[in-house]
């Protein structure tokens, strides 16, 4: 094989505090939406089991929607620059 056994070392990426807390914010937002759905059902029916079901469904659906919206966003300039630096396979030794 013509590839070197050891990959070249790159500088470690250290995300900012805002980048590290972003997933927690999104899960918290989904939790708030789930609690809101559960409270609406609880006030309408006074049934605890049904309100917990709606809370769980509301949480899961909102997590999925937030994830899909996040995937559909345009990548930042830093992200595009980082993608250019990825090693590409050699055309002669590619599968």
LINMO-V334847 format. One line per field, one symbol per residue. ss: DSSP state (H for helix, E for strand, L for the rest). phi: phi as a letter, one per 30 degrees, with the letter a starting at -180 (. if undefined). burial: + if it has 9 or more other ideal C-beta (glycine too) atoms within 8 Angstrom, else -. A space follows every 50 residues. Layout:
# LINMO-V334847
ss->???
phi->???
burial->???
This chain:
# LINMO-V334847
ss->LLLLLLLLLLLLLLLLHHHHHHHHHHHHHHHHHHHHHHHHHHHHHLLHHH HHHHHHHHHHHHHHHHHHHHHLLLLLHHHHHHHHLLLLLLHHHLL
phi->.cdddcdddcddccdddddddeddddddddddddddddddddddcicddd dddddddddddddddddddddddddddddddddddddcddddcde
burial->-------------------------++-+++-++++++++++-------+ ++-+++++++-++--+-------------+---------------
